């Protein structure tokens, strides 16, 4: 009887330890929905950047939850969150990586396609590789791949973790705008980004 209790205790402790390790090893990812509140970002009359980025961020979070991936949003409503507040939240959460979602805009309506930005002074080859993969991943359904670029945006410059600012397409381009606003495209974007996070979590 004592042996049975002993082995039961060992098994229970093992399950508890495994569960605790799983909880402690959970990685956090931040999805930043660009703009918000009075700052609507790009707005072509059919697509409002602040609304689009939030809708996509929420889709990503919902899908990620089903896969036990911990995704936290910098904003989960139509809030006006300035850049410093976003950076402060990123520092507080200390995530594995940050993805900031945006739509592009240009006076030249012929400009189109998706692109990914990383910080200007990046010297990490793996960050460049991930950025290039993300640019390929979000380029689909007529959205062309404009590749990986570097910029001095505050959210990139001040982040302590790998941060990728994704311009998902040009709201000012009729072809891009038509694709971006389709439910099918938005669902695919969310699914692909969650798949990316799932693969990243396995590393």
C-alpha positions as CSV (number, residue, x, y, z in Angstrom):
1,X,0.0,0.0,0.0
2,X,2.8,2.4,0.9
3,X,4.5,1.6,-2.4
4,X,1.3,2.5,-4.3
5,X,1.0,5.8,-2.5
6,X,4.7,6.5,-3.2
7,X,4.4,5.8,-6.9
8,X,1.2,7.8,-7.1
9,X,2.9,10.8,-5.4
10,X,5.8,10.6,-7.8
11,X,3.5,10.5,-10.8
12,X,1.4,13.4,-9.5
13,X,4.5,15.4,-8.9
14,X,5.8,14.6,-12.4
15,X,2.5,15.9,-13.9
16,X,2.6,19.0,-11.8
17,X,6.2,19.7,-12.8
18,X,5.5,19.2,-16.5
19,X,2.5,21.5,-16.2
20,X,4.5,24.1,-14.4
21,X,7.3,23.9,-16.9
22,X,4.8,24.3,-19.8
23,X,3.3,27.4,-18.2
24,X,6.8,28.9,-17.5
25,X,8.0,28.2,-21.0
26,X,5.0,30.0,-22.7
27,X,6.3,32.7,-25.0
28,X,4.5,36.0,-25.4
29,X,4.0,37.8,-28.7
30,X,2.8,41.4,-29.1
31,X,0.7,42.4,-32.0
32,X,0.5,46.2,-32.4
33,X,-2.5,47.5,-34.3
34,X,-1.3,50.7,-35.8
35,X,-3.0,54.1,-35.2
36,X,-6.3,54.3,-33.4
37,X,-8.8,56.9,-31.9
38,X,-8.6,60.2,-33.8
39,X,-5.5,59.0,-35.6
40,X,-7.1,56.9,-38.4
41,X,-4.0,56.5,-40.5
42,X,-4.5,55.7,-44.2
43,X,-8.1,56.3,-45.2
44,X,-9.3,55.8,-48.8
45,X,-13.0,56.0,-47.9
46,X,-13.4,52.2,-48.0
47,X,-10.6,51.1,-45.7
48,X,-9.6,52.9,-42.6
49,X,-6.1,51.8,-41.4
50,X,-6.8,52.1,-37.7
51,X,-9.9,49.9,-37.9
52,X,-8.3,47.4,-40.3
53,X,-5.2,46.9,-38.2
54,X,-7.3,46.3,-35.1
55,X,-9.7,43.9,-36.8
56,X,-6.7,41.9,-38.1
57,X,-4.9,42.0,-34.7
58,X,-8.0,40.7,-33.0
59,X,-8.4,37.9,-35.5
60,X,-4.8,36.9,-34.9
61,X,-5.3,36.9,-31.1
62,X,-8.4,34.8,-31.4
63,X,-6.8,32.2,-33.6
64,X,-3.6,32.1,-31.5
65,X,-5.6,31.4,-28.4
66,X,-7.0,28.2,-29.9
67,X,-3.4,27.1,-30.4
68,X,-2.4,28.1,-26.9
69,X,-0.2,30.9,-28.2
70,X,0.0,33.9,-26.0
71,X,-0.7,37.0,-28.0
72,X,-1.2,40.4,-26.4
73,X,-2.4,43.5,-28.2
74,X,-1.1,46.9,-27.6
75,X,-4.7,48.1,-28.0
76,X,-7.9,46.1,-28.1
77,X,-10.3,49.0,-28.8
78,X,-10.4,52.2,-30.8
79,X,-7.9,53.9,-28.5
80,X,-5.5,56.6,-29.3
81,X,-2.2,55.1,-28.1
82,X,0.8,57.3,-28.8
83,X,4.1,55.7,-29.9
84,X,5.8,56.0,-26.5
85,X,2.9,54.3,-24.7
86,X,3.2,51.4,-27.2
87,X,6.9,51.1,-26.6
88,X,6.4,51.2,-22.8
89,X,3.9,48.4,-23.1
90,X,6.3,46.4,-25.2
91,X,9.0,46.8,-22.6
92,X,6.7,45.8,-19.8
93,X,5.5,42.7,-21.6
94,X,9.0,41.6,-22.7
95,X,7.8,39.5,-25.6
96,X,9.7,37.2,-27.9
97,X,8.9,39.5,-30.8
98,X,6.6,42.3,-31.9
99,X,4.6,42.7,-35.1
100,X,3.1,46.1,-35.9
101,X,0.3,46.1,-38.5
102,X,-0.2,49.0,-40.9
103,X,-1.6,49.9,-44.3
104,X,0.5,52.0,-46.7
105,X,-0.6,55.1,-48.6
106,X,0.9,57.1,-51.4
107,X,0.0,60.0,-53.7
108,X,1.1,57.8,-56.6
109,X,-1.9,55.4,-56.8
110,X,0.2,53.0,-58.9
111,X,2.3,52.1,-55.9
112,X,1.3,48.7,-54.5
113,X,2.4,45.7,-52.5
114,X,3.4,44.7,-49.0
115,X,6.6,45.4,-47.3
116,X,8.2,44.8,-43.9
117,X,10.4,47.2,-42.0
118,X,13.1,46.5,-39.4
119,X,15.2,49.0,-37.5
120,X,17.9,50.9,-39.4
121,X,20.9,49.7,-37.4
122,X,19.9,46.1,-37.3
123,X,23.0,43.8,-37.6
124,X,21.3,40.5,-36.7
125,X,21.1,38.2,-39.8
126,X,18.2,36.1,-38.2
127,X,16.1,39.2,-37.8
128,X,16.6,40.0,-41.5
129,X,15.7,36.4,-42.4
130,X,12.5,36.6,-40.4
131,X,11.6,39.9,-41.9
132,X,12.1,38.6,-45.4
133,X,9.9,35.5,-44.5
134,X,7.2,37.8,-43.2
135,X,7.2,39.9,-46.4
136,X,6.7,36.7,-48.4
137,X,4.1,35.4,-46.1
138,X,1.7,38.5,-46.4
139,X,2.2,38.8,-50.1
140,X,-0.7,36.9,-51.7
141,X,-4.0,37.3,-53.6
142,X,-2.5,40.0,-55.9
143,X,-0.6,41.7,-53.2
144,X,3.0,42.0,-54.5
145,X,6.1,41.5,-52.3
146,X,8.1,44.7,-51.9
147,X,10.5,43.0,-49.7
148,X,12.4,43.8,-46.5
149,X,13.4,47.4,-45.7
150,X,15.0,49.4,-42.9
151,X,13.6,52.5,-41.3
152,X,14.1,54.7,-38.2
153,X,10.5,54.5,-37.0
154,X,10.3,54.9,-33.2
155,X,8.6,51.6,-32.5
156,X,11.5,49.9,-34.3
157,X,14.2,52.1,-32.9
158,X,13.2,51.9,-29.3
159,X,12.1,48.3,-29.1
160,X,14.4,45.9,-27.1
161,X,13.0,42.9,-28.9
162,X,12.9,41.8,-32.6
163,X,10.2,44.1,-34.0
164,X,8.7,44.0,-37.5
165,X,6.5,46.7,-38.9
166,X,4.3,45.2,-41.7
167,X,2.8,47.4,-44.4
168,X,0.1,45.0,-45.6
169,X,-0.6,46.9,-48.9
170,X,-1.5,50.3,-50.2
171,X,-4.9,51.6,-49.3
172,X,-4.3,54.2,-52.0
173,X,-4.0,51.5,-54.7
174,X,-7.4,50.3,-56.1
175,X,-6.1,46.7,-56.7
176,X,-4.5,46.4,-53.3
177,X,-7.5,48.0,-51.5
178,X,-9.9,45.6,-53.2
179,X,-7.9,42.6,-52.0
180,X,-7.2,44.0,-48.5
181,X,-10.9,44.5,-47.7
182,X,-12.0,41.0,-48.7
183,X,-12.9,38.8,-45.8
184,X,-11.0,35.9,-47.4
185,X,-7.8,37.8,-47.5
186,X,-8.1,39.1,-43.9
187,X,-8.7,35.5,-42.7
188,X,-5.8,34.2,-44.7
189,X,-3.5,36.9,-43.2
190,X,-4.5,36.0,-39.7
191,X,-4.0,32.3,-40.3
192,X,-0.6,32.8,-41.9
193,X,0.6,35.1,-39.1
194,X,-0.6,32.6,-36.4
195,X,1.1,29.8,-38.3
196,X,4.3,31.9,-38.3
197,X,4.0,32.4,-34.6
198,X,3.4,28.7,-34.0
199,X,6.5,27.8,-36.0
200,X,8.5,30.5,-34.1
201,X,7.3,29.1,-30.8
202,X,8.7,25.7,-31.7
203,X,12.2,27.1,-32.1
